[in-house]
Amino acid sequence: MLKHALGYKYHWALADYLQRSARHIASAVDVRQAYAVGREAVERALLGETSVMISIRRTLQSTYDWSLETLPLLHVANTEKCMPSDFIRHDGFGITQKARHYLEPLIVGESYPPYINGLPFYVTLKNILTPKRLKKAFNT
């Protein structure tokens, strides 16, 4: 409508994209799990395992404990898991106490990256290529 009716250029982004990519505000749990999932994925790939996704399974509810598991992509691709309806307030604009109890352990503890001259400092990848393993070209 802005472009067609008023002739204005525009750009928009969903706030959730920003939140999901905001490492500087990641919780300690976020960081531990991200490194663990990445490490497990690399180890599985080095073993030649393919067509799987590394998943985080919550193992205890009273205290937050978790483990990693491997799921076949066939079971997770093109599916969605919805938030339980009892996690959403009746007015639809917030979460219930049950949701807060489930989610709070995921945001406990800060894990700020190191900063250099006011900017977050992240690792720099070496970008070392691995030898090709396919016998013939991959067609998309």
Secondary structure as GFF3:
##gff-version 3
##sequence-region A 1 140
A	DSSP	alpha_helix	2	6	.	.	.	ID=ss1
A	DSSP	alpha_helix	15	20	.	.	.	ID=ss2
A	DSSP	three_ten_helix	23	25	.	.	.	ID=ss3
A	DSSP	alpha_helix	28	46	.	.	.	ID=ss4
A	DSSP	beta_strand	52	60	.	.	.	ID=ss5
A	DSSP	beta_strand	65	72	.	.	.	ID=ss6
A	DSSP	alpha_helix	73	76	.	.	.	ID=ss7
A	DSSP	three_ten_helix	85	87	.	.	.	ID=ss8
A	DSSP	alpha_helix	97	107	.	.	.	ID=ss9
A	DSSP	beta_strand	115	116	.	.	.	ID=ss10
A	DSSP	beta_strand	119	120	.	.	.	ID=ss11
###
